[in-house]
Amino acid sequence: MSARPPAGLRSYLFAPANHVRRAGKAFEVGADVVILDLEDAVALTEKANARPLAVEALRRPHGARGYVRINGVDTPFWRDDLDAVVGPWLDGVVLPKAESAGHVQAVAAHIEARERAAGLEPGTLELMLIVETARGVVDAEAIAAASPRVARLAFGGGDYTNDLDLEWTPEEEALAYGRARLVHASRVAGLEPPVDTVVLEVRDPQRFRQSARNGRRLGLRGKLCIHPDQIAPCHEVFTPGAAEIERARAIVAAFDEAQARGIASIQVDGVFVDYPVAHKARRVLAMAGQSAADAGG
C-alpha cells in the first residue's frame, strides 16, 4: 500500500492488468492512483491469467495508490477477482456498473471476508463505485450510502451515454444530470466528491481540459484517465492555481480576524464574505494541500 498524496487524489489512471509492462509503467507517470483493470481491458479468455499479474505489479514499490477494477456483479468473475487480488499490496477496489445498494453490499461483504483471510483489519480497503447507467444514476443516493466502505463515486460517461443513446458533444450537456446526481448523492452520504468521467479522445488535450473544467464546475473532484498524457491537464484543472490560492488565503485570514472581533460578515476586495464563502475558501486551501494556519502566515 502507498500513502495518500498530500494534495489529495486527482488523477485515476487505468492500465490493463494483463500487460505487465504497461501496468508497471503506469505507476511511473505521475498519477495519484493507478487502477489495474480486470474488466473492459481484459478479454474473457484472459481474466484468470490477469489476476496474478495485477498482484505482481502491486507488490512492486510504487508511489501512486494501487486499485484494481474488478468485473461487475452481473458476471461470474468478480468473486474470483477479489479472492486473487485482496492483500496488503492493495489500496482499493473499483466496482464498475454499480446499479443498486445490493450490488455494493455483496461486494463489500466479500472484500471484508478476504481482508480477514489476508490478515488485514476489516475496512482497510477503499471501495470506489463507478456509476455508469441510467439505473445507477437514478439510485445514486442508495448506492452511495450502501456501505461504510464506500469512499467515493465515479461517473462513467461512456456507458452512460450509450445506455441512454445520448450524444456526447464537447460541451457535454448530456452529462450534466448524471454529474449533478452523483455530486448530490455523495454529499448526502458524507462521501468525498465524486470522480469525473474519462475522455475518450486521448489525442485531444483541449477537450480533456474542457471536460475536466465542466466536471469541476459541477462539484466533481478528479478524473478518470485512460492515457498518461491526460495526467498533466488533469492535475492542472483540479489543483488550485496561484491566484486562486492567494485569494482563498486572503479571505480566510480576513474572516478569521473578523471572527476574533465578533464579526461574521465582511467584505474582501469588494466581495461579501460570510461563513459559506469562508468555508469554500478553506476548501480551496485543502485542495492545494495547505492548512488554514498557512493562510494566516
HELIX and SHEET records of a PDB file:
HELIX    1   1 VAL A   20  ALA A   26  1                                   7    
HELIX    2   2 LEU A   44  GLU A   46  5                                   3    
HELIX    3   3 LYS A   47  ARG A   59  1                                  13    
HELIX    4   4 TRP A   78  VAL A   85  1                                   8    
HELIX    5   5 ALA A  101  ALA A  117  1                                  17    
HELIX    6   6 ALA A  134  VAL A  138  1                                   5    
HELIX    7   7 ALA A  140  ALA A  144  1                                   5    
HELIX    8   8 GLY A  157  LEU A  164  1                                   8    
HELIX    9   9 GLU A  173  LEU A  175  5                                   3    
HELIX   10  10 ALA A  176  ALA A  189  1                                  14    
HELIX   11  11 PRO A  205  ARG A  217  1                                  13    
HELIX   12  12 PRO A  228  GLN A  230  5                                   3    
HELIX   13  13 ILE A  231  PHE A  238  1                                   8    
HELIX   14  14 ALA A  242  ALA A  260  1                                  19    
HELIX   15  15 TYR A  275  MET A  287  1                                  13    
HELIX   16  16 ALA A  292  GLY A  296  1                                   5    
SHEET    1   A 7 VAL A 150  PHE A 155  0                                        
SHEET    2   A 7 GLU A 126  VAL A 131  1                                        
SHEET    3   A 7 GLY A  92  LEU A  95  1                                        
SHEET    4   A 7 ARG A  65  ARG A  69  1                                        
SHEET    5   A 7 VAL A  33  ASP A  37  1                                        
SHEET    6   A 7 SER A  11  PRO A  16  1                                        
SHEET    7   A 7 LYS A 223  CYS A 225  1                                        
SHEET    1   B 2 ILE A 266  VAL A 268  0                                        
SHEET    2   B 2 VAL A 271  VAL A 273 -1                                        
END                                                                             
